[in-house]
Amino acid sequence: MPIKPVTGMTPLPLDSPDDVAALVELLQRPDSDTRGLGDHLAFLAGTRPELFRPYQEAVITGMLDRFDVSFADQCLLLGGAPDQCVEHLTQRLRSDRSFGDAWALAAIGTAAALTAVAEDVRNGGDREEYELSGIWVPATGPAQYRFSPQRRAVWLQPINEPGKLAAVDHPVGLPVEEVAQNPSATPISWHYLSLRHADVPGLPPWPANRVHLVGTRATCMWTLHAGIDDYGRYRSAAVTFDQPPAAEEEETYRSLEVPGFGLASVELRPYDADLVYCNGHIQLTPGVVGTAGGPPIGLYANPSCPSCGRLMFHVVSVENRIREYGDGWRSLFICEDCHTVSCNATGWN
């Protein structure tokens, strides 16, 4: 069964509109297992979100406090909700603010909803609350999604012969000199993943065929910014740390930098019923290491472009186990206007 509720509840069928109606009825009950039902809703978002559309208004206006669903799943389940839902959430934000209302408003994603998000921020609402979820509010105009709601599961496929790495679309474990313009004078020490830009739905235009997720010699809590050269390699890379790594830590990671270690490719597949939905994510699916597209993970600040200050566009987030080096999540962002990239490393929560 692709649904494994984190609470241990017995999975419910979700094969028909009647099954979805029964799920929403359970959600209305005050004693419902909201976390368990949340995993069912995540499955619905990943497989047939259109079946939830008839219940958008009822949930937004009467059950939002029991709607235990990630922002990424909300974008699919609540996306396109009618304007009366926007009006309802806007009034709630003015009278009794909660991050759940802000999330739902942003998840609707219509012109009316994004205009309301911008007005909320300009009237004193918490900008960071939205930016954590990849929502940018410019000086004028409506808010903007800095992510594509379309998601792809990242499936890892080990490669045993180094010579095969050059032939794959999405390689894991390229030599640093293939992704850094000046490998002898760069903080880039590790290659996690390269993705063909065209294979991640909804990404903005980009001058290179691939974007690279790279790392530096530290466990986590760092952000690496870089520009790109004419070959798509990273140049002028600079790293900032929440806490600089000790010399011993750097030496530990240096010892791991062995050519040929952890070589693999990844395949990007649409969310579907082959995934395991548990605890609001798909990471228990054997072989899955992350998600391309969708909003950022939302646990830490989304980086802003060092050149223009705009919130950067989320490309992919994966677990460090995609190629063991450091610990936690690794994420990649781009600024399509300035042709800059940002890679960051965060802990698990």
C-alpha positions as CSV (number, residue, x, y, z in Angstrom):
1,M,0.0,0.0,0.0
2,P,1.6,3.4,-1.0
3,I,0.0,5.1,2.0
4,K,1.8,4.5,5.3
5,P,0.2,6.8,7.9
6,V,2.9,8.0,10.3
7,T,0.4,7.4,13.2
8,G,-0.1,3.7,12.3
9,M,-3.7,4.1,11.3
10,T,-5.0,1.5,8.8
11,P,-4.8,3.0,5.2
12,L,-8.1,3.9,3.7
13,P,-9.0,3.3,0.0
14,L,-8.7,6.4,-2.3
15,D,-9.7,5.0,-5.6
16,S,-12.9,6.9,-6.4
17,P,-14.7,10.2,-5.8
18,D,-16.8,8.4,-3.1
19,D,-13.6,7.5,-1.3
20,V,-12.5,11.1,-1.3
21,A,-15.9,12.2,0.0
22,A,-15.5,9.7,2.9
23,L,-12.0,11.1,3.6
24,V,-13.3,14.6,3.8
25,E,-16.1,13.5,6.1
26,L,-13.6,11.9,8.4
27,L,-11.6,15.2,8.4
28,Q,-14.6,17.1,9.7
29,R,-14.7,15.0,12.9
30,P,-13.1,16.7,15.9
31,D,-11.6,13.4,17.0
32,S,-10.1,12.5,13.6
33,D,-6.5,11.4,13.2
34,T,-5.4,14.5,11.3
35,R,-1.8,13.3,10.8
36,G,-2.9,10.0,9.5
37,L,-5.5,11.6,7.2
38,G,-2.7,14.0,6.1
39,D,-0.8,11.2,4.6
40,H,-3.9,10.2,2.7
41,L,-4.2,13.8,1.4
42,A,-0.6,13.7,0.4
43,F,-1.2,10.6,-1.7
44,L,-4.2,12.4,-3.3
45,A,-2.1,15.4,-4.1
46,G,0.5,13.2,-5.7
47,T,-1.9,11.1,-7.7
48,R,-5.3,12.6,-8.4
49,P,-5.6,16.1,-6.9
50,E,-8.5,16.9,-9.2
51,L,-10.7,14.7,-7.0
52,F,-10.3,17.1,-4.1
53,R,-11.4,20.2,-6.0
54,P,-15.1,19.9,-5.0
55,Y,-14.1,20.2,-1.3
56,Q,-11.7,23.2,-1.5
57,E,-14.1,25.7,-0.2
58,A,-15.5,23.5,2.6
59,V,-12.0,22.7,3.8
60,I,-10.7,26.3,3.6
61,T,-13.7,27.8,5.4
62,G,-14.4,25.1,8.0
63,M,-11.6,22.5,8.4
64,L,-8.3,24.2,7.8
65,D,-7.2,23.7,11.4
66,R,-7.4,19.9,10.8
67,F,-5.8,20.1,7.3
68,D,-2.4,18.6,8.3
69,V,-0.8,18.8,4.8
70,S,2.6,20.2,3.6
71,F,2.6,23.4,1.7
72,A,3.8,21.5,-1.4
73,D,0.7,19.3,-1.3
74,Q,-1.6,22.2,-0.5
75,C,-0.5,23.9,-3.7
76,L,-2.0,20.9,-5.6
77,L,-5.0,20.4,-3.4
78,L,-6.0,24.0,-2.9
79,G,-4.6,25.5,-6.2
80,G,-7.2,27.5,-8.1
81,A,-9.7,27.7,-5.3
82,P,-12.5,30.3,-5.9
83,D,-12.1,33.9,-4.9
84,Q,-14.5,33.6,-2.0
85,C,-11.8,31.4,-0.4
86,V,-9.3,34.2,-0.9
87,E,-11.7,36.7,0.7
88,H,-12.3,34.3,3.7
89,L,-8.6,33.8,4.3
90,T,-7.8,37.5,3.9
91,Q,-10.3,38.4,6.6
92,R,-8.9,35.8,8.9
93,L,-5.4,37.1,8.5
94,R,-6.6,40.6,9.4
95,S,-8.4,39.4,12.5
96,D,-6.6,36.4,13.9
97,R,-3.5,35.6,12.0
98,S,-2.1,32.1,11.7
99,F,0.6,30.6,9.5
100,G,-1.9,28.0,8.3
101,D,-4.1,30.7,6.8
102,A,-1.1,32.3,5.1
103,W,0.0,28.9,3.7
104,A,-3.5,28.2,2.4
105,L,-3.8,31.7,0.8
106,A,-0.4,31.3,-0.9
107,A,-1.3,27.7,-2.0
108,I,-4.4,28.9,-3.9
109,G,-2.0,30.6,-6.3
110,T,-4.5,32.5,-8.4
111,A,-4.0,36.1,-9.4
112,A,-6.4,37.1,-6.6
113,A,-4.6,35.0,-4.0
114,L,-1.1,36.3,-4.9
115,T,-2.4,39.9,-4.9
116,A,-3.8,39.3,-1.4
117,V,-0.5,37.8,-0.3
118,A,1.4,40.9,-1.4
119,E,-1.2,43.2,0.3
120,D,-0.8,41.1,3.5
121,V,3.0,41.6,3.6
122,R,2.8,45.3,2.7
123,N,0.2,45.8,5.5
124,G,2.6,44.3,8.1
125,G,2.3,40.6,7.5
126,D,5.3,38.4,8.1
127,R,7.3,38.4,4.8
128,E,9.6,35.5,6.1
129,E,6.5,33.3,6.6
130,Y,6.0,33.4,2.9
131,E,9.6,33.3,1.8
132,L,10.2,30.1,3.7
133,S,7.8,28.5,1.3
134,G,9.3,30.1,-1.8
135,I,6.9,33.1,-2.2
136,W,8.5,36.4,-3.2
137,V,6.8,39.8,-2.6
138,P,8.3,42.4,-4.8
139,A,8.1,46.2,-4.1
140,T,5.0,46.4,-6.4
141,G,2.5,44.0,-7.9
142,P,1.4,40.5,-6.8
143,A,3.4,37.9,-5.0
144,Q,5.3,35.4,-7.1
145,Y,6.0,31.7,-6.9
146,R,9.7,31.1,-6.9
147,F,9.2,27.4,-7.6
148,S,7.2,25.2,-10.0
149,P,4.2,23.4,-8.4
150,Q,5.0,20.5,-10.7
151,R,7.2,17.9,-8.9
152,R,9.4,15.0,-9.9
153,A,10.6,12.3,-7.5
154,V,14.4,11.9,-7.7
155,W,15.3,8.2,-8.0
156,L,18.9,7.2,-7.5
157,Q,20.5,4.6,-9.7
158,P,24.1,3.6,-8.8
159,I,26.7,3.3,-11.6
160,N,29.4,0.7,-11.2
161,E,31.5,1.7,-14.2
162,P,32.9,5.2,-14.2
163,G,33.0,5.4,-17.9
164,K,29.2,5.3,-18.1
165,L,28.8,8.5,-16.1
166,A,29.4,10.8,-19.1
167,A,26.5,9.2,-21.0
168,V,23.7,9.9,-18.4
169,D,21.4,12.9,-18.4
170,H,21.5,13.5,-14.7
171,P,24.9,12.4,-13.2
172,V,25.9,12.1,-9.6
173,G,29.7,12.3,-8.9
174,L,31.2,14.4,-11.6
175,P,34.8,15.6,-11.1
176,V,35.0,19.1,-9.6
177,E,36.8,20.4,-12.7
178,E,33.7,19.6,-14.8
179,V,31.5,21.9,-12.7
180,A,33.9,24.6,-11.4
181,Q,35.7,27.0,-13.7
182,N,38.8,27.2,-11.5
183,P,38.9,23.9,-9.5
184,S,42.2,24.7,-7.8
185,A,40.9,27.9,-6.3
186,T,37.2,27.3,-5.4
187,P,35.3,26.3,-2.2
188,I,33.5,23.7,-4.3
189,S,34.8,20.3,-3.2
190,W,32.0,17.9,-4.0
191,H,29.5,17.2,-6.8
192,Y,26.1,15.9,-5.7
193,L,24.0,16.1,-8.8
194,S,23.5,17.7,-12.2
195,L,20.1,18.0,-13.8
196,R,19.2,18.7,-17.4
197,H,17.4,22.0,-17.1
198,A,14.7,21.0,-19.7
199,D,13.8,17.9,-17.6
200,V,12.5,19.8,-14.6
201,P,9.1,21.1,-15.4
202,G,8.4,24.8,-14.9
203,L,12.0,26.1,-14.5
204,P,12.6,29.6,-15.9
205,P,14.9,30.0,-18.9
206,W,18.5,29.3,-18.2
207,P,21.6,29.8,-20.4
208,A,23.2,26.4,-19.7
209,N,21.9,22.9,-20.5
210,R,22.5,21.7,-16.9
211,V,22.4,23.0,-13.4
212,H,24.7,21.6,-10.7
213,L,24.2,20.9,-7.0
214,V,27.6,21.1,-5.4
215,G,29.0,21.2,-1.9
216,T,31.9,22.4,0.3
217,R,33.9,20.8,3.2
218,A,31.4,21.1,6.0
219,T,28.6,19.1,7.5
220,C,25.7,21.5,7.0
221,M,24.3,25.0,7.6
222,W,26.2,26.7,4.7
223,T,25.2,28.5,1.5
224,L,27.3,28.6,-1.6
225,H,26.6,31.3,-4.3
226,A,28.2,31.3,-7.7
227,G,27.9,32.7,-11.2
228,I,28.2,30.6,-14.4
229,D,30.6,30.8,-17.3
230,D,29.9,30.1,-21.0
231,Y,30.1,26.4,-20.4
232,G,27.7,26.3,-17.4
233,R,30.5,25.8,-14.9
234,Y,30.4,27.7,-11.7
235,R,32.7,30.7,-11.2
236,S,33.5,33.2,-8.4
237,A,32.0,30.8,-5.9
238,A,31.7,32.0,-2.3
239,V,30.5,30.2,0.8
240,T,28.9,31.6,4.0
241,F,28.6,29.4,7.1
242,D,26.3,29.6,10.1
243,Q,29.3,28.3,12.0
244,P,32.6,27.8,10.2
245,P,33.8,24.2,10.2
246,A,36.8,23.2,12.3
247,A,40.0,22.2,10.6
248,E,39.4,18.6,11.7
249,E,36.0,18.6,10.0
250,E,37.4,19.9,6.7
251,E,40.1,17.2,6.8
252,T,37.5,14.5,7.4
253,Y,35.7,15.5,4.2
254,R,38.9,15.9,2.3
255,S,39.6,12.2,3.0
256,L,36.3,11.3,1.3
257,E,37.1,13.0,-1.9
258,V,38.2,9.9,-3.7
259,P,37.6,9.8,-7.5
260,G,34.9,7.3,-8.4
261,F,33.2,7.3,-5.0
262,G,29.4,7.2,-5.0
263,L,28.9,7.5,-8.8
264,A,25.3,7.3,-9.9
265,S,22.6,8.8,-12.0
266,V,19.1,9.9,-11.1
267,E,15.8,9.5,-12.9
268,L,13.1,12.1,-12.6
269,R,9.6,10.6,-12.4
270,P,6.2,12.2,-11.8
271,Y,4.6,11.7,-8.4
272,D,2.3,8.7,-8.6
273,A,1.0,5.6,-6.8
274,D,4.4,3.9,-6.9
275,L,5.7,6.2,-4.2
276,V,5.3,5.7,-0.4
277,Y,3.5,8.6,1.3
278,C,4.4,8.8,5.0
279,N,4.9,11.7,7.4
280,G,4.2,14.3,4.7
281,H,7.0,13.1,2.4
282,I,8.0,10.3,-0.1
283,Q,11.5,9.6,1.3
284,L,10.5,6.1,2.6
285,T,10.2,5.0,-1.1
286,P,13.2,2.7,-1.8
287,G,15.5,4.5,-4.2
288,V,14.0,8.0,-3.7
289,V,16.4,10.6,-2.4
290,G,14.5,13.9,-2.9
291,T,12.2,16.0,-5.1
292,A,12.9,18.2,-8.2
293,G,10.5,21.1,-8.6
294,G,7.9,22.0,-5.9
295,P,8.6,24.6,-3.2
296,P,11.7,24.5,-1.0
297,I,11.6,22.3,2.0
298,G,10.5,25.2,4.2
299,L,12.6,24.5,7.2
300,Y,15.2,27.2,6.6
301,A,15.4,30.5,4.8
302,N,15.2,30.4,1.0
303,P,18.3,32.2,-0.3
304,S,18.1,35.5,-2.1
305,C,20.2,36.4,-5.1
306,P,23.4,38.2,-4.0
307,S,23.2,40.4,-7.1
308,C,19.6,41.6,-7.3
309,G,18.1,40.5,-3.9
310,R,15.2,38.6,-5.4
311,L,14.2,35.3,-3.8
312,M,15.9,32.6,-5.8
313,F,14.0,29.9,-7.7
314,H,14.0,26.4,-6.2
315,V,15.2,23.6,-8.5
316,V,15.8,20.5,-6.3
317,S,16.2,19.3,-2.8
318,V,17.8,15.9,-2.0
319,E,19.2,14.1,1.0
320,N,22.9,14.0,1.5
321,R,22.8,10.2,1.0
322,I,22.5,10.8,-2.7
323,R,26.3,10.8,-2.4
324,E,27.4,10.6,1.2
325,Y,29.1,13.8,2.2
326,G,27.9,15.9,5.1
327,D,24.6,15.4,6.7
328,G,21.0,16.7,6.0
329,W,19.4,18.3,3.0
330,R,21.1,19.7,0.0
331,S,19.1,22.2,-2.2
332,L,19.8,24.1,-5.4
333,F,18.4,27.5,-6.4
334,I,18.8,29.8,-9.4
335,C,18.3,33.4,-10.3
336,E,17.3,33.4,-14.0
337,D,17.9,37.1,-14.4
338,C,21.4,37.4,-12.9
339,H,22.5,33.9,-13.9
340,T,23.6,33.0,-10.4
341,V,23.1,29.8,-8.5
342,S,22.8,29.0,-4.8
343,C,23.5,25.6,-3.2
344,N,22.7,25.2,0.5
345,A,23.0,22.5,3.2
346,T,20.7,22.3,6.1
347,G,20.0,19.9,8.9
348,W,17.1,17.5,9.0
349,N,14.8,19.8,10.9
